[in-house]
Amino acid sequence: MRINCISTGSSGNLYELLDSKGNSIILEAGEPRHTYMKHREATTAPEMVIISHSHGDHSFYANQYEMMCTVHRWKQRAESDNFKAFGFEVVHGDVLNYAYLIKFLEDDRFLFFATDLEYEEKSLQPIFKALKFHKVENFLIECNYNDYLYHLAEKEQRIGCDRHFSDNDLIRFIKKVGAKEPKIITIHGSERLSGDAYTKKMIKGRIPNATVAVSVGAKNGVKNLFKL
C-alpha cells in the first residue's frame, strides 16, 4: 500500500492510492489533471476518483478527471476492480461530506481516509464501530491545527478551524478506534495553526505505538510518498 500525497491543504487536495500490484485510485480533485500526471506514481490509468465533498479545494477539477475514469462525487459507495470504498457521513459545517473506509482488494487491507470533519461524537460512532470491527490500522486523516496555538490565536486566525480536526481530535479519534499499532499520515494541515514541526512529536507522545508522518504534498519536484 502506497500513498502519494500530491497536494494537501486549503489550496487543493489530491491523493493517489496504489496497491501492491500498482493498481490505483485517486482521492479528491482539488488540483488539475496535469498536476496529477506530473506527480503520479501509477503507470496505468486510475480506476476511479472519489471526492469527499463539494468544496473547491476538493472538487474543483472533477470534470477533468472524467476523461480518465469514473468520478464519484460525495457518494456513500464507490467500487472499482481492485478497490471498494464505503462512506460515513461526517459533520463539516452544512455541506454533505464523507469519510471513507477503503479496502485494497488485492492486498486484503484497509485504509481510513477522513478530511474536513468535526469531532462530533454522535456522527463518529458508526465509524468507531466499523474500524474496530475491521481492525483498521492505516489512517490518512486530517490534522488541521494545533489546539494549543488555537487558544492563543486571534479571532481572525481561528476562522474555519472549528470545522476541522485538531491534533487532540485526531488523538481522541485513534484511541476510540482502538488501533494497536496505527500508521498515521496527517493531511490538510493549516499553515496558520497546524504547528507542523510539533505535530508528529505531539501525536507520537500521546500514542506511543503509532507510526506518524506529516504530509506536505509534492514540493520542488520532490514527491510526498508513504508506504504503509
C-alpha positions in Angstrom: 0.0 0.0 0.0 1.5 3.3 -1.1 0.1 6.8 -0.6 1.1 9.6 -2.9 0.2 12.9 -1.3 0.3 15.1 -4.4 -1.4 18.1 -2.8 -2.9 18.7 0.6 -4.4 21.7 2.4 -6.9 24.5 1.7 -5.3 25.4 -1.6 -6.0 22.0 -3.1 -6.2 18.3 -2.3 -5.2 15.3 -4.4 -4.1 11.9 -3.2 -3.1 8.8 -5.2 -3.5 5.3 -3.6 -1.7 2.3 -5.0 -1.9 -1.4 -4.1 1.0 -3.9 -4.2 0.3 -4.6 -7.9 0.4 -0.9 -8.9 -3.4 -0.5 -9.3 -4.5 2.9 -8.3 -7.3 5.3 -7.4 -7.5 9.0 -6.7 -8.9 10.7 -3.7 -10.2 14.3 -4.2 -9.9 16.5 -7.3 -8.7 19.9 -5.9 -5.8 20.1 -8.4 -5.9 19.9 -12.2 -5.3 16.7 -14.1 -1.9 17.9 -15.4 -0.7 18.1 -11.8 -1.7 14.5 -11.3 0.0 13.5 -14.5 3.2 15.3 -13.4 3.4 13.7 -10.0 1.6 10.3 -10.3 3.3 7.0 -9.4 1.0 4.6 -11.3 1.9 3.6 -14.8 -1.7 2.8 -15.8 -4.9 4.9 -15.6 -6.6 5.3 -12.1 -9.6 3.0 -11.7 -11.8 5.8 -10.2 -11.8 9.1 -8.4 -13.6 9.6 -5.0 -14.4 13.1 -3.9 -15.5 13.6 -0.3 -17.5 16.9 -0.6 -18.2 19.8 -2.8 -15.7 22.5 -1.5 -13.5 23.7 -4.3 -10.2 22.6 -2.8 -11.5 19.0 -3.0 -13.7 19.1 -6.1 -13.0 22.0 -8.4 -11.3 20.0 -11.2 -13.6 16.9 -11.0 -14.7 17.3 -14.7 -11.1 17.0 -15.9 -10.8 13.5 -14.4 -14.0 12.2 -16.0 -11.9 11.9 -19.2 -9.8 9.2 -17.4 -12.2 7.2 -15.2 -15.4 7.2 -13.2 -15.7 10.1 -10.7 -17.7 9.6 -7.6 -18.9 12.9 -6.1 -19.6 12.6 -2.3 -21.3 9.2 -2.7 -21.6 6.6 0.1 -20.3 3.7 -2.0 -17.7 3.6 -4.7 -16.2 0.4 -6.3 -13.7 -0.5 -9.0 -11.9 -3.7 -10.0 -9.4 -3.6 -7.1 -10.8 -1.2 -4.6 -14.0 -0.8 -2.6 -15.0 2.3 -0.5 -17.8 2.8 2.0 -18.5 6.3 3.1 -19.6 7.6 6.5 -21.3 10.9 6.7 -19.3 13.3 8.9 -20.0 16.9 10.1 -18.4 19.7 8.2 -20.5 22.8 8.6 -23.6 22.5 6.4 -22.1 20.6 3.5 -22.6 16.9 2.8 -19.2 15.2 3.5 -18.0 11.6 3.7 -15.1 9.9 5.3 -14.2 6.6 3.6 -13.1 3.1 4.7 -11.3 1.9 1.6 -10.4 -1.8 1.0 -7.5 -2.7 -1.2 -8.9 -6.0 -2.6 -5.6 -7.3 -4.0 -3.8 -6.8 -0.6 -6.8 -7.5 1.7 -6.0 -4.4 3.7 -7.9 -1.3 4.8 -7.2 2.4 4.8 -9.4 5.0 6.6 -9.5 8.4 4.8 -11.0 11.4 6.5 -10.6 15.2 6.0 -12.6 18.3 6.7 -14.6 17.0 9.6 -15.6 18.0 13.1 -15.2 15.9 16.2 -18.8 15.2 16.8 -19.4 12.1 18.9 -22.8 11.0 17.5 -21.7 11.1 13.9 -18.5 9.3 14.6 -20.0 6.4 16.5 -20.6 4.3 13.3 -17.0 4.9 12.3 -15.6 3.8 15.6 -17.7 0.6 15.4 -16.7 -0.2 11.8 -13.0 0.5 12.3 -12.8 -1.6 15.4 -14.6 -4.5 13.7 -12.2 -4.5 10.7 -9.2 -3.8 13.0 -8.1 -0.9 10.8 -4.5 0.3 11.4 -3.9 2.6 8.5 -5.1 6.2 8.5 -4.9 9.1 6.0 -6.5 11.6 8.2 -6.8 15.4 8.9 -4.8 17.2 11.5 -5.6 20.8 10.6 -4.4 22.7 13.6 -2.8 22.6 17.0 -5.2 23.1 19.9 -2.7 25.0 22.0 -1.9 27.5 19.2 -5.6 27.8 18.5 -6.4 29.1 22.0 -3.5 31.6 21.8 -4.6 32.9 18.4 -6.5 36.0 17.4 -10.2 35.5 16.5 -9.5 36.1 12.8 -6.9 33.3 12.8 -9.4 30.9 14.2 -12.0 31.3 11.4 -12.9 27.9 10.0 -10.8 25.9 12.4 -13.8 24.5 14.3 -14.9 22.7 11.2 -11.7 20.6 11.1 -9.9 18.0 13.2 -7.2 19.4 15.6 -4.3 17.3 16.8 -6.2 16.5 20.0 -9.2 15.5 18.0 -7.1 13.1 15.9 -5.6 11.6 19.0 -9.0 11.0 20.6 -10.3 9.5 17.4 -7.4 7.0 17.1 -7.8 6.0 20.7 -11.6 5.5 20.3 -10.9 3.2 17.3 -8.6 1.1 19.4 -5.9 0.6 16.8 -3.0 -1.3 18.4 -0.1 0.0 16.2 -1.7 2.7 14.0 0.1 4.0 10.9 -1.0 7.7 10.6 -0.4 10.1 7.8 -1.8 13.5 8.7 -3.3 15.7 5.9 -4.9 19.1 5.4 -2.7 20.9 7.9 -3.4 24.6 8.2 -0.4 26.9 7.6 -1.8 29.2 10.2 -2.2 27.0 13.2 -1.0 23.4 12.4 2.4 23.8 14.0 3.7 21.1 11.7 7.1 20.9 13.4 5.3 19.9 16.6 2.5 17.7 15.1 4.5 14.4 14.7 6.0 14.7 18.2 2.7 15.6 19.8 0.8 12.6 18.3 3.6 10.1 18.9 3.9 11.2 22.5 0.2 10.5 23.1 0.0 7.3 21.1 3.5 5.7 21.6 2.8 2.7 19.4 1.9 4.8 16.4 3.9 5.5 13.3 3.3 9.1 12.4 4.1 11.1 9.2 3.0 14.6 8.3 2.1 15.1 4.6 3.0 18.4 2.9 2.3 17.5 -0.8 4.8 17.4 -3.7 7.3 20.3 -3.3 10.0 21.5 -5.7 9.7 18.4 -7.8 10.0 16.0 -4.9 7.1 13.6 -4.4 5.5 13.2 -1.0 5.3 9.3 -0.8 4.5 7.0 2.0 4.4 3.2 2.3 2.1 1.5 4.8 
